[in-house]
Amino acid sequence: MEVTKDTIIGDVLDYDIDTAQFFFEIGMHCLGCPHSRGESIEAACEVHGTDCDELVSKINEFLASKN
């Protein structure tokens, strides 16, 4: 899976639940909420005041290291 800023958070979590750690790191602790699961990574980063590109990069590096 290649994650982009437009990727929906729920899709990332469904692909690999271990990616939740990266969302927790930005203060997004509401991953079970239907609204948060339907948000794009970009929207979540905007709300939580974090760098979207950095988060996407971390997630992609993590997923690549598992393959």
N, CA, C and O atoms as a Tinker XYZ file with bonds, in Angstrom:
   268  protein
     1  N      0.845000   -1.187000    0.000000    73     2
     2  CA     0.000000    0.000000    0.000000    64     1     3
     3  C      0.878000    1.234000    0.000000    63     2     4     5
     4  O      1.812000    1.330000    0.797000    81     3
     5  N      0.599000    2.166000   -0.868000    73     3     6
     6  CA     1.284000    3.459000   -0.910000    64     5     7
     7  C      0.339000    4.502000   -0.325000    63     6     8     9
     8  O     -0.733000    4.756000   -0.875000    81     7
     9  N      0.736000    5.096000    0.776000    73     7    10
    10  CA    -0.079000    6.073000    1.477000    64     9    11
    11  C      0.235000    7.466000    0.947000    63    10    12    13
    12  O      1.394000    7.806000    0.710000    81    11
    13  N     -0.811000    8.268000    0.765000    73    11    14
    14  CA    -0.658000    9.672000    0.378000    64    13    15
    15  C     -1.442000   10.519000    1.371000    63    14    16    17
    16  O     -2.135000    9.984000    2.237000    81    15
    17  N     -1.336000   11.822000    1.250000    73    15    18
    18  CA    -2.076000   12.711000    2.151000    64    17    19
    19  C     -3.589000   12.575000    1.958000    63    18    20    21
    20  O     -4.364000   12.940000    2.842000    81    19
    21  N     -4.005000   12.053000    0.813000    73    19    22
    22  CA    -5.429000   11.876000    0.529000    64    21    23
    23  C     -5.967000   10.517000    0.978000    63    22    24    25
    24  O     -7.170000   10.266000    0.899000    81    23
    25  N     -5.082000    9.647000    1.444000    73    23    26
    26  CA    -5.505000    8.314000    1.884000    64    25    27
    27  C     -6.388000    8.446000    3.122000    63    26    28    29
    28  O     -6.111000    9.244000    4.017000    81    27
    29  N     -7.442000    7.660000    3.156000    73    27    30
    30  CA    -8.375000    7.667000    4.280000    64    29    31
    31  C     -7.764000    6.867000    5.444000    63    30    32    33
    32  O     -7.241000    5.769000    5.255000    81    31
    33  N     -7.842000    7.434000    6.620000    73    31    34
    34  CA    -7.228000    6.818000    7.796000    64    33    35
    35  C     -7.737000    5.400000    8.024000    63    34    36    37
    36  O     -6.951000    4.505000    8.336000    81    35
    37  N     -9.019000    5.186000    7.876000    73    35    38
    38  CA    -9.578000    3.847000    8.064000    64    37    39
    39  C     -8.972000    2.833000    7.118000    63    38    40    41
    40  O     -8.782000    1.674000    7.487000    81    39
    41  N     -8.663000    3.258000    5.891000    73    39    42
    42  CA    -8.044000    2.351000    4.924000    64    41    43
    43  C     -6.638000    1.957000    5.366000    63    42    44    45
    44  O     -6.224000    0.810000    5.199000    81    43
    45  N     -5.911000    2.914000    5.930000    73    43    46
    46  CA    -4.558000    2.630000    6.426000    64    45    47
    47  C     -4.630000    1.644000    7.589000    63    46    48    49
    48  O     -3.876000    0.672000    7.638000    81    47
    49  N     -5.538000    1.902000    8.517000    73    47    50
    50  CA    -5.682000    1.031000    9.682000    64    49    51
    51  C     -6.154000   -0.360000    9.292000    63    50    52    53
    52  O     -5.704000   -1.353000    9.864000    81    51
    53  N     -7.052000   -0.438000    8.327000    73    51    54
    54  CA    -7.520000   -1.744000    7.865000    64    53    55
    55  C     -6.400000   -2.529000    7.182000    63    54    56    57
    56  O     -6.348000   -3.756000    7.271000    81    55
    57  N     -5.515000   -1.819000    6.507000    73    55    58
    58  CA    -4.397000   -2.470000    5.830000    64    57    59
    59  C     -3.380000   -3.004000    6.847000    63    58    60    61
    60  O     -2.880000   -4.121000    6.718000    81    59
    61  N     -3.087000   -2.172000    7.868000    73    59    62
    62  CA    -2.126000   -2.591000    8.897000    64    61    63
    63  C     -2.428000   -1.827000   10.179000    63    62    64    65
    64  O     -2.118000   -0.641000   10.292000    81    63
    65  N     -3.030000   -2.508000   11.135000    73    63    66
    66  CA    -3.427000   -1.880000   12.396000    64    65    67
    67  C     -2.230000   -1.326000   13.169000    63    66    68    69
    68  O     -2.390000   -0.433000   14.001000    81    67
    69  N     -1.050000   -1.843000   12.902000    73    67    70
    70  CA     0.149000   -1.352000   13.590000    64    69    71
    71  C      0.481000    0.090000   13.234000    63    70    72    73
    72  O      1.290000    0.717000   13.918000    81    71
    73  N     -0.122000    0.627000   12.181000    73    71    74
    74  CA     0.099000    2.031000   11.825000    64    73    75
    75  C     -0.583000    2.972000   12.815000    63    74    76    77
    76  O     -0.325000    4.175000   12.794000    81    75
    77  N     -1.437000    2.452000   13.671000    73    75    78
    78  CA    -2.128000    3.287000   14.664000    64    77    79
    79  C     -1.135000    4.077000   15.510000    63    78    80    81
    80  O     -1.433000    5.195000   15.932000    81    79
    81  N      0.039000    3.508000   15.759000    73    79    82
    82  CA     1.039000    4.188000   16.582000    64    81    83
    83  C      1.396000    5.568000   16.037000    63    82    84    85
    84  O      1.667000    6.484000   16.813000    81    83
    85  N      1.402000    5.727000   14.729000    73    83    86
    86  CA     1.774000    7.008000   14.134000    64    85    87
    87  C      0.675000    8.047000   14.317000    63    86    88    89
    88  O      0.959000    9.238000   14.440000    81    87
    89  N     -0.567000    7.603000   14.336000    73    87    90
    90  CA    -1.677000    8.516000   14.592000    64    89    91
    91  C     -1.718000    8.903000   16.071000    63    90    92    93
    92  O     -2.012000   10.050000   16.406000    81    91
    93  N     -1.425000    7.951000   16.951000    73    91    94
    94  CA    -1.354000    8.249000   18.381000    64    93    95
    95  C     -0.276000    9.289000   18.657000    63    94    96    97
    96  O     -0.460000   10.165000   19.502000    81    95
    97  N      0.849000    9.199000   17.948000    73    95    98
    98  CA     1.966000   10.137000   18.142000    64    97    99
    99  C      1.573000   11.577000   17.852000    63    98   100   101
   100  O      2.143000   12.495000   18.441000    81    99
   101  N      0.605000   11.798000   16.954000    73    99   102
   102  CA     0.192000   13.177000   16.642000    64   101   103
   103  C     -0.990000   13.606000   17.515000    63   102   104   105
   104  O     -1.561000   14.677000   17.311000    81   103
   105  N     -1.351000   12.767000   18.487000    73   103   106
   106  CA    -2.429000   13.111000   19.400000    64   105   107
   107  C     -3.805000   12.679000   18.939000    63   106   108   109
   108  O     -4.822000   13.119000   19.474000    81   107
   109  N     -3.824000   11.822000   17.949000    73   107   110
   110  CA    -5.101000   11.339000   17.426000    64   109   111
   111  C     -5.440000   10.022000   18.114000    63   110   112   113
   112  O     -5.072000    8.943000   17.650000    81   111
   113  N     -6.152000   10.138000   19.234000    73   111   114
   114  CA    -6.457000    8.968000   20.047000    64   113   115
   115  C     -7.874000    8.448000   19.813000    63   114   116   117
   116  O     -8.323000    7.533000   20.504000    81   115
   117  N     -8.563000    9.018000   18.860000    73   115   118
   118  CA    -9.972000    8.668000   18.617000    64   117   119
   119  C    -10.119000    7.795000   17.373000    63   118   120   121
   120  O    -11.046000    7.992000   16.588000    81   119
   121  N     -9.233000    6.853000   17.189000    73   119   122
   122  CA    -9.221000    6.057000   15.956000    64   121   123
   123  C    -10.430000    5.147000   15.791000    63   122   124   125
   124  O    -10.706000    4.690000   14.682000    81   123
   125  N    -11.144000    4.879000   16.856000    73   123   126
   126  CA   -12.333000    4.046000   16.760000    64   125   127
   127  C    -13.565000    4.824000   16.329000    63   126   128   129
   128  O    -14.593000    4.231000   16.002000    81   127
   129  N    -13.470000    6.131000   16.326000    73   127   130
   130  CA   -14.589000    6.996000   15.956000    64   129   131
   131  C    -14.827000    6.915000   14.446000    63   130   132   133
   132  O    -13.881000    7.041000   13.668000    81   131
   133  N    -16.061000    6.710000   14.027000    73   131   134
   134  CA   -16.339000    6.630000   12.586000    64   133   135
   135  C    -15.894000    7.872000   11.816000    63   134   136   137
   136  O    -15.461000    7.774000   10.668000    81   135
   137  N    -16.000000    9.034000   12.447000    73   135   138
   138  CA   -15.591000   10.263000   11.755000    64   137   139
   139  C    -14.095000   10.273000   11.471000    63   138   140   141
   140  O    -13.670000   10.603000   10.364000    81   139
   141  N    -13.301000    9.912000   12.469000    73   139   142
   142  CA   -11.853000    9.950000   12.273000    64   141   143
   143  C    -11.401000    8.902000   11.267000    63   142   144   145
   144  O    -10.466000    9.141000   10.503000    81   143
   145  N    -12.050000    7.747000   11.255000    73   143   146
   146  CA   -11.683000    6.692000   10.306000    64   145   147
   147  C    -12.006000    7.105000    8.872000    63   146   148   149
   148  O    -11.410000    6.581000    7.931000    81   147
   149  N    -12.936000    8.030000    8.697000    73   147   150
   150  CA   -13.322000    8.476000    7.366000    64   149   151
   151  C    -12.578000    9.706000    6.880000    63   150   152   153
   152  O    -12.803000   10.168000    5.761000    81   151
   153  N    -11.697000   10.238000    7.706000    73   151   154
   154  CA   -10.924000   11.427000    7.349000    64   153   155
   155  C     -9.699000   11.062000    6.523000    63   154   156   157
   156  O     -9.166000    9.957000    6.624000    81   155
   157  N     -9.272000   12.000000    5.714000    73   155   158
   158  CA    -7.992000   11.827000    5.029000    64   157   159
   159  C     -6.871000   12.125000    6.026000    63   158   160   161
   160  O     -7.088000   12.782000    7.045000    81   159
   161  N     -5.697000   11.641000    5.724000    73   159   162
   162  CA    -4.542000   11.929000    6.569000    64   161   163
   163  C     -4.297000   13.435000    6.607000    63   162   164   165
   164  O     -3.954000   13.982000    7.655000    81   163
   165  N     -4.469000   14.096000    5.484000    73   163   166
   166  CA    -4.259000   15.544000    5.423000    64   165   167
   167  C     -5.208000   16.278000    6.368000    63   166   168   169
   168  O     -4.789000   17.184000    7.087000    81   167
   169  N     -6.472000   15.894000    6.370000    73   167   170
   170  CA    -7.452000   16.548000    7.240000    64   169   171
   171  C     -7.105000   16.334000    8.709000    63   170   172   173
   172  O     -7.210000   17.261000    9.513000    81   171
   173  N     -6.696000   15.131000    9.060000    73   171   174
   174  CA    -6.329000   14.830000   10.447000    64   173   175
   175  C     -5.117000   15.647000   10.876000    63   174   176   177
   176  O     -5.074000   16.165000   11.992000    81   175
   177  N     -4.155000   15.758000   10.006000    73   175   178
   178  CA    -2.951000   16.530000   10.328000    64   177   179
   179  C     -3.284000   18.007000   10.513000    63   178   180   181
   180  O     -2.727000   18.672000   11.386000    81   179
   181  N     -4.177000   18.505000    9.702000    73   179   182
   182  CA    -4.580000   19.907000    9.818000    64   181   183
   183  C     -5.235000   20.151000   11.174000    63   182   184   185
   184  O     -4.924000   21.138000   11.841000    81   183
   185  N     -6.129000   19.273000   11.583000    73   183   186
   186  CA    -6.829000   19.404000   12.858000    64   185   187
   187  C     -5.863000   19.285000   14.037000    63   186   188   189
   188  O     -6.004000   19.983000   15.040000    81   187
   189  N     -4.885000   18.395000   13.903000    73   187   190
   190  CA    -3.961000   18.132000   15.000000    64   189   191
   191  C     -2.669000   18.939000   14.897000    63   190   192   193
   192  O     -1.752000   18.744000   15.695000    81   191
   193  N     -2.591000   19.846000   13.918000    73   191   194
   194  CA    -1.455000   20.757000   13.809000    64   193   195
   195  C     -0.120000   20.077000   13.602000    63   194   196   197
   196  O      0.879000   20.443000   14.222000    81   195
   197  N     -0.107000   19.085000   12.726000    73   195   198
   198  CA     1.135000   18.357000   12.479000    64   197   199
   199  C      1.442000   18.331000   10.980000    63   198   200   201
   200  O      0.572000   18.598000   10.151000    81   199
   201  N      2.665000   18.012000   10.657000    73   199   202
   202  CA     3.132000   17.991000    9.269000    64   201   203
   203  C      2.642000   16.735000    8.560000    63   202   204   205
   204  O      3.018000   15.618000    8.915000    81   203
   205  N      1.810000   16.932000    7.567000    73   203   206
   206  CA     1.207000   15.825000    6.823000    64   205   207
   207  C      2.265000   15.017000    6.067000    63   206   208   209
   208  O      2.241000   13.786000    6.089000    81   207
   209  N      3.173000   15.695000    5.412000    73   207   210
   210  CA     4.197000   15.000000    4.631000    64   209   211
   211  C      5.077000   14.123000    5.515000    63   210   212   213
   212  O      5.474000   13.027000    5.118000    81   211
   213  N      5.375000   14.608000    6.707000    73   211   214
   214  CA     6.201000   13.835000    7.636000    64   213   215
   215  C      5.467000   12.568000    8.083000    63   214   216   217
   216  O      6.064000   11.493000    8.148000    81   215
   217  N      4.182000   12.695000    8.389000    73   215   218
   218  CA     3.404000   11.535000    8.809000    64   217   219
   219  C      3.289000   10.511000    7.694000    63   218   220   221
   220  O      3.466000    9.315000    7.922000    81   219
   221  N      2.995000   10.973000    6.500000    73   219   222
   222  CA     2.884000   10.073000    5.342000    64   221   223
   223  C      4.205000    9.344000    5.122000    63   222   224   225
   224  O      4.220000    8.142000    4.856000    81   223
   225  N      5.296000   10.062000    5.231000    73   223   226
   226  CA     6.617000    9.466000    5.054000    64   225   227
   227  C      6.883000    8.392000    6.108000    63   226   228   229
   228  O      7.376000    7.313000    5.777000    81   227
   229  N      6.568000    8.671000    7.357000    73   227   230
   230  CA     6.771000    7.692000    8.435000    64   229   231
   231  C      5.958000    6.427000    8.185000    63   230   232   233
   232  O      6.456000    5.312000    8.342000    81   231
   233  N      4.704000    6.615000    7.794000    73   231   234
   234  CA     3.839000    5.455000    7.565000    64   233   235
   235  C      4.356000    4.633000    6.390000    63   234   236   237
   236  O      4.414000    3.406000    6.470000    81   235
   237  N      4.732000    5.298000    5.302000    73   235   238
   238  CA     5.236000    4.567000    4.135000    64   237   239
   239  C      6.540000    3.832000    4.436000    63   238   240   241
   240  O      6.740000    2.707000    3.980000    81   239
   241  N      7.418000    4.465000    5.197000    73   239   242
   242  CA     8.679000    3.801000    5.576000    64   241   243
   243  C      8.386000    2.570000    6.440000    63   242   244   245
   244  O      8.996000    1.516000    6.261000    81   243
   245  N      7.455000    2.715000    7.366000    73   243   246
   246  CA     7.073000    1.595000    8.236000    64   245   247
   247  C      6.509000    0.447000    7.418000    63   246   248   249
   248  O      6.908000   -0.702000    7.603000    81   247
   249  N      5.588000    0.746000    6.519000    73   247   250
   250  CA     4.978000   -0.300000    5.710000    64   249   251
   251  C      6.004000   -0.969000    4.793000    63   250   252   253
   252  O      5.963000   -2.185000    4.606000    81   251
   253  N      6.919000   -0.189000    4.224000    73   251   254
   254  CA     7.952000   -0.744000    3.352000    64   253   255
   255  C      8.893000   -1.662000    4.131000    63   254   256   257
   256  O      9.374000   -2.661000    3.597000    81   255
   257  N      9.149000   -1.325000    5.379000    73   255   258
   258  CA    10.061000   -2.149000    6.178000    64   257   259
   259  C      9.452000   -3.496000    6.543000    63   258   260   261
   260  O     10.177000   -4.425000    6.900000    81   259
   261  N      8.146000   -3.613000    6.458000    73   259   262
   262  CA     7.469000   -4.867000    6.789000    64   261   263
   263  C      7.428000   -5.816000    5.602000    63   262   264   265
   264  O      7.140000   -7.002000    5.763000    81   263
   265  N      7.713000   -5.304000    4.420000    73   263   266
   266  CA     7.661000   -6.153000    3.206000    64   265   267
   267  C      9.010000   -6.715000    2.860000    63   266   268
   268  O      9.142000   -7.443000    1.877000    81   267
